[in-house]
Every structure is written in structure tokens, then in C-alpha cells.
Amino acid sequence: MQNDKERIQIIWFRKDLRLSDNDLLQAAMQKKLPCVAVFYWPSHWLETNTLGLSKMGGHRKRFLAESLACLRTQLETYNIPLLVTDAPEDLSSTLAAKYVVENLWYHEDTTFEEAQEAQQVLSFWTNETKIWPLSRKGLFLKADCDRLIKKQEFSFSAFRKKVEKYLAVRATDHCPLTVQEPLNLEGLNGVLREEEFLETTSTIPDDTAFPFRGGELSALDRLHGYFFENHHVKSYKQTRNGLLGTEYSTKFSPWLAFGNISAATIVETLKKYEREYGANESTYWVYFELLWREYFKVLAEKNGTTFFQKYGFRTSKQSFPKASKEIFQLWIEGKTEDEFVNANMNELRSTGWMSNRGRQNVASYWIHDLQGDWRWGAAYFEMQLIDYDVHSNYGNWQYIAGIGIDGKPKHFDVQQQASYYDKNGEFRARWS
Ligand SMILES: Cc1cc2nc3c(=O)[nH]c(=O)nc-3n(C[C@H](O)[C@H](O)[C@H](O)COP(=O)(O)OP(=O)(O)OC[C@H]3O[C@@H](n4cnc5c(N)ncnc54)[C@H](O)[C@@H]3O)c2cc1C
């Protein structure tokens, strides 16, 4: 009986929701078997914990739903269906009853919860299916990076100096996809609870600094616009600490977080821009900031749960005062004694976006002025930010708390920051 069944393979999409520069697709295409794309959303993402927070708030869920809708349309061109479900067990058994599922391709994620999630999902596949874990595709080839960075703990400047001296950003993968014969997916409807996840009541908020949609096509539009149409990249270093509007920074982070675009594609385009229009300090600085992102990823991969622990990379336990849940709630609701902090927190709650300057200030205020637990702040960002990225979020929170590799607490004078970065109070007035 087994042999009568059609042979297929699964591409499990996670934080790689794009077609270009995606080695999962490239690898699967080489096997010349029809593909089914799958996206799992564990239902616990939407559950609330004791702090009243969930893993994924409405803004990020909307952005993810848009990213999946875009991916689905893109895959349909090749007759590759995208199945979205919260029931991996039911999906694997239903597919296995209909097909011989030969291969399953996915990207490994080494952080604790993400690794656990993979273990659970993969446990539902039998030995009949060969599992192909591919390692994360960062800016550099993993083998080169592993060879170069031997230490477990290393500072950003040590990392930057080494990679700038010895490594080139990897080339992007360009794999022509082939159109496959449509698959018969009758009988699967019962196991897909995708409407529940994809339907979202949230719309793009008014007056947000991030009025863009999720998905590879919007990401590529923004990339092209920021570089070649508006040339804002030429003045990025001067504008990057801005607070209002769409153009003060690249706004690439939400698309990077869901893998709608790869950092290597951004750098490839940046190099093209520099060849055509010349390089300057600003064009370099976009690369410099992307190195921060890469740094946190490599550091997290080498240090496991240290990234999430109360005292992080510090061994001597400093005093760890704790603000109450009531104070936490005031911070969340933008009801503290500081107007600048409140404005930033209001922006985040209303739109899912906050500038880098804002993030540094509200994090510092929560940890060092209100004496709060950095992990609560990080968990709130995780729920709200549309660009939530486990490595950049926890890495930056540890950095501000002073329990990262660079152990100096970063305590900002928020009033001074407001008078410098929001001189005429326009930002505070907008989000008061
Ligand atoms: C407390 C705190 C929490 C943060 N949480 C996140 C998060 O969950 N997800 C996230 O992507 N970034 C996070 N950041 C980093 C940074 O604030 C955002 O990456 C940036 O504001 C995104 O806007 P942009 O794309 O316009 O950035 P740009 O200024 O245009 O920078 C270009 C890219 O460089 C990278 N980058 C810039 N600054 C940093 C940084 N400090 N650390 C790591 N990467 C950086 C991002 O990928 C960004 O898209 C956090 C920063 C702080 C202080």
C-alpha cells in the first residue's frame, strides 16, 4: 500500500518567511519531490502569564499574519501550498496517511524555547521521514564564524574587529523554484485552524512610525525605497536617533525578525548602493548596526540560557531590587512621573513600534530608576514589539541592565535625553 502513495516533502517555515536567499527551498528543490510548506503556531503564544503578558500581542500577530499571507501568495505561483496549524500532531498523521513524507526541512533555533518547540514538533514524525535541520543563515557562514570566534564570551568590539578583518559577508542563495503539479489536499481542512490565527482584528495603527505591512514584498519595497529612491541611507548616521516618522532609520527590523528578508540581502544591496552612489559613514553605519544584531545571535548561540538568567553573565550577585507589579503596570501604561518615558511607552502600546533611542530610555528607566526586574521589561517588549527578536531583545536588555558581557549598567538621564532628542517636545506632545 505504502508504495502507492505519492512521495512529498515538508518545508517547515519558522523565522524565514521568504523565498529569496532561503536555503530550505534550495535544498528541498534538489530532491525533486513536491513540497508542502507548513507553519506551526503553538497556541501558548497567545496565552497570558502571571504578569498578564502573552508571548505575542496583537501588533506582532498582525504583522506575522501579513507575512504569512504574502508567503502563501508567493508559494501559490509554484503550486506549493502553505498549511498553517496549531496541531502539529494531527497534521503529521493526516499527511502521513495520504503521502509518503520523505523529507522535512527546517532551520534550527538554539534558544531554549525555540529548541523545545522544534523537539516537540519533530517528535510527531516517524522514521519514514528524514529530518534535515539547517543551521541559521546569518551574515557569515556558520563554519567560518565558528572557526574565528572560539571564546564563549566576547565583547561586541572584539567580535566586530575580528569579523571585519577576517570574514566576508556570505553570498546570498538564488535558487530558481520549479512549478510543481498541484497536490490534492482534501481532508486536511479539519486539522488546519488557520483562520483563528490568521484572522486579526488589529489594523495598521494611525500615525505609526512603522506603517508597513509584513511580508517579503513589502520588505523589498522598503529596501529599494530607503536606498535607491530616497537615498536616506546616505544620512542614516545623522538621523538614526530620531523619534518621529518613517525615515529616521531603516525600519528593517520587523522584516528581519520574521525572516521576510535576510541581513545578507540587505548588505548585498548596501554594497550595490555604495558602488553606484559612493560609500560614506552613514552607509557603513547600517552595516555596523547589523553587526550588533549578528553579535547577539552568535553570543546567544554560544551561551544558552545565560541570556535569560536574572544575573546574566555576572557571577557576583549584585543587589536586585524589585518594583511591584503595580509599578510595572504604570510603566506599561505610560503613567510614570516622566513624560518622555510615558510617550515612548504609549507609542509602543498603540503601535507595536518604538525607536532605538526610546527603547534605551524606557529600559534604563524601568531598571535603574524604578528598580524593576529587567526580565519583566524584556517580556513586555517580547509581547508588544512587532520586531521582537529573541537575541536582540534579551541581549539589549542585559546590556542596559549591566549584566551582559560589558558589565557596566547603562543608566540614562531621561530628562536630559528628552531635551536633547525631543528639543521642542513634538514627540512627547504626539504620544502624551
Ligand atoms: C531594550 C531594547 C530592546 C530591543 N529589542 C529589539 C528586538 O526585540 N528586536 C530587534 O530587532 N531589535 C531590538 N532592539 C535593537 C534596536 O532598538 C532595533 O533593532 C532598532 O530600533 C530597529 O529599528 P530599525 O530597523 O529602524 O534600526 P536601524 O537603526 O535602521 O538599524 C538597522 C538594523 O540594525 C540592527 N540593529 C540596530 N540597532 C541594534 C541593536 N541595538 N541591537 C541589535 N540590532 C540592532 C537591526 O536589525 C536594525 O533593523 C532593542 C534595543 C533595546 C535598547
The ligand as an ORCA input file, in Angstrom:
! r2SCAN-3c Opt
* xyz 0 1
  C      15.862     47.366     25.339
  C      15.998     47.107     23.852
  C      15.295     46.070     23.253
  C      15.424     45.818     21.881
  N      14.704     44.787     21.317
  C      14.875     44.517     19.998
  C      14.151     43.453     19.387
  O      13.376     42.721     20.013
  N      14.325     43.241     18.050
  C      15.205     43.997     17.315
  O      15.341     43.766     16.103
  N      15.920     44.978     17.878
  C      15.775     45.284     19.186
  N      16.482     46.311     19.737
  C      17.524     46.986     18.930
  C      17.075     48.231     18.156
  O      16.384     49.101     19.003
  C      16.207     47.904     16.946
  O      16.841     46.918     16.165
  C      16.003     49.132     16.051
  O      15.436     50.171     16.787
  C      15.109     48.766     14.895
  O      14.852     49.880     14.084
  P      15.476     49.982     12.638
  O      15.259     48.724     11.889
  O      14.967     51.225     12.021
  O      17.007     50.096     13.006
  P      18.219     50.818     12.288
  O      18.720     51.868     13.208
  O      17.864     51.253     10.937
  O      19.345     49.691     12.227
  C      19.428     48.751     11.144
  C      19.324     47.347     11.693
  O      20.430     47.090     12.556
  C      20.001     46.240     13.635
  N      20.178     46.944     14.923
  C      20.175     48.275     15.146
  N      20.401     48.530     16.452
  C      20.546     47.348     17.064
  C      20.809     46.952     18.410
  N      20.985     47.823     19.399
  N      20.864     45.624     18.669
  C      20.685     44.702     17.704
  N      20.459     45.026     16.417
  C      20.385     46.318     16.096
  C      18.527     45.936     13.409
  O      18.430     44.715     12.744
  C      18.087     47.089     12.516
  O      16.985     46.751     11.701
  C      16.325     46.606     21.112
  C      17.024     47.654     21.717
  C      16.859     47.911     23.072
  C      17.634     49.045     23.685
*
